[in-house]
Amino acid sequence: MTSASFYISATNLAEFPDDNKPHIAMVGRSNVGKSSMINHLAQQKKLARVSSEPGRTQTINLYTMDDRFYLVDLPGYGYAKTSKEKRAEFSTMIHEYLEHTAQLKLVLLIIDARIPATDLDATMLEWLQQTTIPFIIVMNKMDKVKPTDAQKLHQLFQEKYPGVRRIEHSILSGKNQKEIWSAIESALRTASRGEMVS
């Protein structure tokens, strides 16, 4: 079982811990299930606050995992009921973190498998592809998707983003939890940003 604990909520990089621990970041739309996934990976039910109301994560939340690295929950993007100014603030916060965090080893881009990737997801994907940041698409909530629809979603991603690694995931069934952990461990062993995650 993973030893995990909440570390800090931050709104800018100056508030981050001054150490060299690696960061593994999660990013995705509001209500895509990032908090639930954190709890699932840590095997703790209440580590990250889970809410049925989208847009609850409004800071960058860091969790210490086995005292080896930080699992980082970035604010969800695209929640319509959040003010335009707040959405812009979240976008700036996310991109400043992704662009300027030297300890960042891997981004898990969480997609709701029931919903085709939105324009915001596509923008994030294309932006990540232009950087040296290793990233993986995590297709969440696969337990709610028919096999034929899952196949179509894989085909869509393969056509639009060939070569980008995808991992199917379900919190309810535990599907591919070990594969996500394997990707994280691989990233932690990577010497520098820009190398492929195997």
VOPAGU-2260 file (C-alpha; in pm, 1 decimal, decimal comma):
REM VOPAGU-2260
SITE   aa  ch    i         X         Y         Z
SITE  MET   A    0       0,0       0,0       0,0
SITE  THR   A    1     126,0     345,1     -92,3
SITE  SER   A    2     206,2     590,0     185,3
SITE  ALA   A    3      44,8     913,4      71,1
SITE  SER   A    4     -50,5    1241,7     232,6
SITE  PHE   A    5    -171,8    1586,6     131,1
SITE  TYR   A    6     117,3    1834,2     121,0
SITE  ILE   A    7       6,5    2180,3       3,8
SITE  SER   A    8    -238,9    2380,5    -205,9
SITE  ALA   A    9     -70,7    2648,0    -414,0
SITE  THR   A   10    -176,3    2915,3    -659,8
SITE  ASN   A   11     170,2    2997,5    -794,3
SITE  LEU   A   12     512,2    2837,5    -828,0
SITE  ALA   A   13     663,5    3045,0    -547,6
SITE  GLU   A   14     454,8    2847,4    -299,0
SITE  PHE   A   15     598,1    2513,2    -406,4
SITE  PRO   A   16     835,2    2314,1    -183,7
SITE  ASP   A   17    1200,8    2398,3    -239,5
SITE  ASP   A   18    1326,5    2049,2    -310,9
SITE  ASN   A   19    1414,9    1824,4    -602,0
SITE  LYS   A   20    1146,5    1559,2    -562,2
SITE  PRO   A   21    1000,0    1458,2    -899,2
SITE  HIS   A   22     649,4    1569,4    -993,5
SITE  ILE   A   23     385,1    1356,2   -1166,5
SITE  ALA   A   24      98,1    1582,4   -1275,7
SITE  MET   A   25    -265,1    1515,8   -1360,3
SITE  VAL   A   26    -454,8    1746,3   -1591,0
SITE  GLY   A   27    -799,2    1725,9   -1749,7
SITE  ARG   A   28   -1144,5    1873,3   -1777,7
SITE  SER   A   29   -1349,2    1956,9   -1471,2
SITE  ASN   A   30   -1529,7    1651,8   -1333,9
SITE  VAL   A   31   -1313,2    1406,2   -1530,5
SITE  GLY   A   32   -1229,7    1212,7   -1213,6
SITE  LYS   A   33    -880,4    1330,9   -1116,8
SITE  SER   A   34    -949,1    1336,0    -742,0
SITE  SER   A   35   -1102,1     989,0    -749,0
SITE  MET   A   36    -801,9     862,7    -944,2
SITE  ILE   A   37    -561,3    1007,1    -687,4
SITE  ASN   A   38    -748,9     822,0    -414,8
SITE  HIS   A   39    -747,9     506,6    -626,6
SITE  LEU   A   40    -374,5     517,4    -698,2
SITE  ALA   A   41    -296,3     590,2    -331,7
SITE  GLN   A   42    -548,9     330,2    -213,4
SITE  GLN   A   43    -701,0     585,8      20,8
SITE  LYS   A   44   -1066,7     685,9       7,9
SITE  LYS   A   45   -1033,8    1040,1     140,5
SITE  LEU   A   46    -686,6    1160,5      41,2
SITE  ALA   A   47    -822,8    1394,1    -228,7
SITE  ARG   A   48   -1162,0    1557,0    -188,0
SITE  VAL   A   49   -1412,2    1416,2    -435,3
SITE  SER   A   50   -1705,6    1635,3    -532,4
SITE  SER   A   51   -1999,4    1582,1    -766,4
SITE  GLU   A   52   -1982,6    1952,4    -847,4
SITE  PRO   A   53   -1737,3    2033,6   -1130,8
SITE  GLY   A   54   -1475,0    2300,1   -1082,0
SITE  ARG   A   55   -1402,5    2233,0    -713,4
SITE  THR   A   56   -1026,2    2207,8    -761,6
SITE  GLN   A   57    -918,8    2570,2    -788,0
SITE  THR   A   58    -559,0    2538,5    -671,5
SITE  ILE   A   59    -260,0    2320,5    -754,0
SITE  ASN   A   60    -272,5    2043,8    -495,7
SITE  LEU   A   61      39,1    1843,7    -412,5
SITE  TYR   A   62      35,1    1500,3    -250,1
SITE  THR   A   63     346,9    1329,1    -116,8
SITE  MET   A   64     368,4     971,1    -240,6
SITE  ASP   A   65     593,6     734,5     -43,0
SITE  ASP   A   66     805,0    1042,9      35,0
SITE  ARG   A   67     958,4     989,5    -312,4
SITE  PHE   A   68     760,2    1220,4    -539,2
SITE  TYR   A   69     466,1    1458,1    -557,6
SITE  LEU   A   70     142,9    1366,2    -731,2
SITE  VAL   A   71       8,8    1699,4    -854,1
SITE  ASP   A   72    -360,0    1771,4    -915,9
SITE  LEU   A   73    -398,1    2068,6   -1150,0
SITE  PRO   A   74    -723,7    2268,3   -1168,4
SITE  GLY   A   75    -979,6    2123,5   -1407,8
SITE  TYR   A   76   -1025,8    2327,0   -1722,8
SITE  GLY   A   77   -1339,6    2421,1   -1909,5
SITE  TYR   A   78   -1608,5    2441,7   -1641,0
SITE  ALA   A   79   -1875,6    2665,0   -1797,5
SITE  LYS   A   80   -2017,0    2800,6   -1470,9
SITE  THR   A   81   -1678,8    2936,8   -1367,6
SITE  SER   A   82   -1636,2    3302,3   -1464,1
SITE  LYS   A   83   -1437,4    3385,8   -1775,1
SITE  GLU   A   84   -1177,1    3557,3   -1557,9
SITE  LYS   A   85   -1145,6    3252,2   -1333,3
SITE  ARG   A   86   -1109,9    3018,4   -1631,0
SITE  ALA   A   87    -832,3    3239,2   -1766,4
SITE  GLU   A   88    -666,2    3233,9   -1424,2
SITE  PHE   A   89    -680,1    2852,8   -1415,4
SITE  SER   A   90    -536,6    2832,1   -1767,6
SITE  THR   A   91    -246,4    3058,3   -1672,3
SITE  MET   A   92    -184,8    2858,5   -1354,0
SITE  ILE   A   93    -179,6    2528,4   -1544,1
SITE  HIS   A   94      51,0    2647,1   -1821,7
SITE  GLU   A   95     293,7    2823,6   -1587,5
SITE  TYR   A   96     321,6    2503,0   -1388,9
SITE  LEU   A   97     373,5    2285,5   -1697,2
SITE  GLU   A   98     623,3    2522,8   -1857,0
SITE  HIS   A   99     836,4    2609,0   -1555,2
SITE  THR   A  100     842,4    2308,6   -1320,6
SITE  ALA   A  101    1181,8    2150,5   -1377,5
SITE  GLN   A  102    1097,4    1850,8   -1158,8
SITE  LEU   A  103     799,8    1753,5   -1378,8
SITE  LYS   A  104     856,2    1399,7   -1506,5
SITE  LEU   A  105     519,9    1300,5   -1651,2
SITE  VAL   A  106     175,4    1441,2   -1727,9
SITE  LEU   A  107    -127,2    1214,7   -1708,9
SITE  LEU   A  108    -387,9    1372,9   -1935,4
SITE  ILE   A  109    -718,9    1238,9   -1806,0
SITE  ILE   A  110    -996,0    1198,3   -2063,2
SITE  ASP   A  111   -1355,1    1092,3   -1990,2
SITE  ALA   A  112   -1392,0     791,6   -2221,1
SITE  ARG   A  113   -1768,5     845,0   -2244,6
SITE  ILE   A  114   -1720,5    1182,1   -2412,3
SITE  PRO   A  115   -1515,2    1240,2   -2728,1
SITE  ALA   A  116   -1217,9    1462,1   -2658,5
SITE  THR   A  117   -1337,3    1821,8   -2636,4
SITE  ASP   A  118   -1175,2    2118,0   -2807,9
SITE  LEU   A  119   -1004,0    2198,4   -2477,1
SITE  ASP   A  120    -868,0    1843,9   -2454,0
SITE  ALA   A  121    -743,0    1872,3   -2812,2
SITE  THR   A  122    -576,7    2205,1   -2735,3
SITE  MET   A  123    -399,9    2056,4   -2432,7
SITE  LEU   A  124    -292,5    1749,5   -2632,3
SITE  GLU   A  125    -152,4    1957,9   -2915,5
SITE  TRP   A  126      23,6    2189,8   -2669,9
SITE  LEU   A  127     184,6    1895,9   -2487,9
SITE  GLN   A  128     301,2    1752,0   -2819,4
SITE  GLN   A  129     490,2    2074,8   -2888,1
SITE  THR   A  130     681,1    2053,6   -2559,4
SITE  THR   A  131     943,2    1813,5   -2423,8
SITE  ILE   A  132     712,9    1702,0   -2142,0
SITE  PRO   A  133     641,8    1326,4   -2146,0
SITE  PHE   A  134     268,5    1258,5   -2127,8
SITE  ILE   A  135      17,9     975,8   -2146,4
SITE  ILE   A  136    -354,5     981,9   -2218,7
SITE  VAL   A  137    -553,1     806,3   -1946,4
SITE  MET   A  138    -894,8     706,6   -2078,7
SITE  ASN   A  139   -1095,4     716,8   -1756,3
SITE  LYS   A  140   -1438,0     566,2   -1674,5
SITE  MET   A  141   -1393,4     281,3   -1922,1
SITE  ASP   A  142   -1640,2      69,0   -1725,7
SITE  LYS   A  143   -1916,1     294,4   -1862,1
SITE  VAL   A  144   -1817,1     253,5   -2228,0
SITE  LYS   A  145   -1934,8     -19,6   -2466,9
SITE  PRO   A  146   -1654,2    -220,9   -2632,4
SITE  THR   A  147   -1750,8     -92,6   -2977,8
SITE  ASP   A  148   -1740,0     268,9   -2858,1
SITE  ALA   A  149   -1404,3     205,7   -2688,8
SITE  GLN   A  150   -1268,2      72,7   -3016,4
SITE  LYS   A  151   -1390,1     382,1   -3201,5
SITE  LEU   A  152   -1228,9     607,5   -2939,0
SITE  HIS   A  153    -894,7     430,0   -2974,2
SITE  GLN   A  154    -918,6     461,1   -3351,6
SITE  LEU   A  155    -994,9     832,1   -3323,1
SITE  PHE   A  156    -694,3     896,2   -3098,3
SITE  GLN   A  157    -467,0     685,1   -3318,2
SITE  GLU   A  158    -569,2     881,8   -3627,8
SITE  LYS   A  159    -537,8    1224,6   -3466,2
SITE  TYR   A  160    -244,9    1157,3   -3231,1
SITE  PRO   A  161     -45,0     863,4   -3369,9
SITE  GLY   A  162     216,2     726,9   -3134,7
SITE  VAL   A  163      73,9     889,0   -2820,3
SITE  ARG   A  164      41,8     625,3   -2550,3
SITE  ARG   A  165    -306,4     555,5   -2411,3
SITE  ILE   A  166    -405,1     364,9   -2098,2
SITE  GLU   A  167    -761,8     255,7   -2032,0
SITE  HIS   A  168    -867,5     302,2   -1670,3
SITE  SER   A  169   -1161,4     230,2   -1444,0
SITE  ILE   A  170   -1176,9     312,2   -1075,3
SITE  LEU   A  171   -1466,3      73,6   -1022,6
SITE  SER   A  172   -1294,8    -231,0   -1171,5
SITE  GLY   A  173    -938,0    -129,0   -1093,1
SITE  LYS   A  174    -856,3    -170,3   -1463,1
SITE  ASN   A  175    -492,4     -86,3   -1542,2
SITE  GLN   A  176    -406,7      69,4   -1206,0
SITE  LYS   A  177     -79,3    -128,1   -1218,6
SITE  GLU   A  178     -11,0      -5,6   -1572,1
SITE  ILE   A  179     -46,2     357,5   -1462,2
SITE  TRP   A  180     186,9     292,7   -1169,7
SITE  SER   A  181     432,4     128,4   -1410,9
SITE  ALA   A  182     427,5     439,6   -1630,8
SITE  ILE   A  183     488,6     657,4   -1324,7
SITE  GLU   A  184     779,6     440,6   -1210,1
SITE  SER   A  185     927,3     451,6   -1559,1
SITE  ALA   A  186     902,5     830,8   -1561,6
SITE  LEU   A  187    1065,7     855,8   -1220,4
SITE  ARG   A  188    1364,0     661,5   -1354,8
SITE  THR   A  189    1396,8     893,2   -1652,0
SITE  ALA   A  190    1702,2    1114,1   -1617,7
SITE  SER   A  191    1564,2    1422,6   -1789,6
SITE  ARG   A  192    1257,4    1570,4   -1952,4
SITE  GLY   A  193    1197,0    1490,8   -2313,0
SITE  GLU   A  194    1273,8    1119,5   -2297,8
SITE  MET   A  195    1002,2     873,5   -2392,1
SITE  VAL   A  196     805,6     694,1   -2124,1
SITE  SER   A  197     805,3     321,6   -2200,2
